[in-house]
């Protein structure tokens, strides 16, 4: 009989690792938001550069379970990512827009 913890495949932890990776990405996003406020650089540029650096590093180095989660996360369908991330991005842009400037530009 197998004991607890023996014989489990490495993929058994993959859903938890993907959720953890999503949490870490959100945390990095918040850090970049603070960095954007501090440095004055655009937030989207900081996130893009950070994502590119982490993406290149994830292919060049072995990151263990986090690396496997990155590979699994990168295999998501683009339409799913669009449906998940586009509404919050649109909401954030609309929430932070200035009503007076919007009204002037509209008329």
Secondary structure in CASP SS format (residue, H / E / C, confidence):
PFRMAT SS
TARGET T0000
AUTHOR 0000-0000-0000
METHOD secondary structure of the structure
MODEL  1
X C 1.00
X C 1.00
X C 1.00
X C 1.00
X C 1.00
X C 1.00
X C 1.00
X C 1.00
X C 1.00
X H 1.00
X H 1.00
X H 1.00
X H 1.00
X H 1.00
X H 1.00
X H 1.00
X H 1.00
X H 1.00
X H 1.00
X H 1.00
X H 1.00
X H 1.00
X H 1.00
X H 1.00
X H 1.00
X H 1.00
X H 1.00
X H 1.00
X H 1.00
X H 1.00
X H 1.00
X H 1.00
X H 1.00
X H 1.00
X H 1.00
X H 1.00
X H 1.00
X H 1.00
X H 1.00
X C 1.00
X C 1.00
X C 1.00
X H 1.00
X H 1.00
X H 1.00
X H 1.00
X H 1.00
X H 1.00
X H 1.00
X H 1.00
X H 1.00
X H 1.00
X H 1.00
X H 1.00
X H 1.00
X H 1.00
X H 1.00
X H 1.00
X H 1.00
X H 1.00
X C 1.00
X C 1.00
X C 1.00
X C 1.00
X H 1.00
X H 1.00
X H 1.00
X H 1.00
X H 1.00
X H 1.00
X H 1.00
X H 1.00
X H 1.00
X H 1.00
X C 1.00
X C 1.00
X C 1.00
X H 1.00
X H 1.00
X H 1.00
X H 1.00
X H 1.00
X H 1.00
X H 1.00
X H 1.00
X H 1.00
X H 1.00
X H 1.00
X H 1.00
X H 1.00
X H 1.00
X H 1.00
X H 1.00
X H 1.00
X H 1.00
X C 1.00
X C 1.00
X C 1.00
X H 1.00
X H 1.00
X H 1.00
X H 1.00
X H 1.00
X H 1.00
X H 1.00
X H 1.00
X C 1.00
END
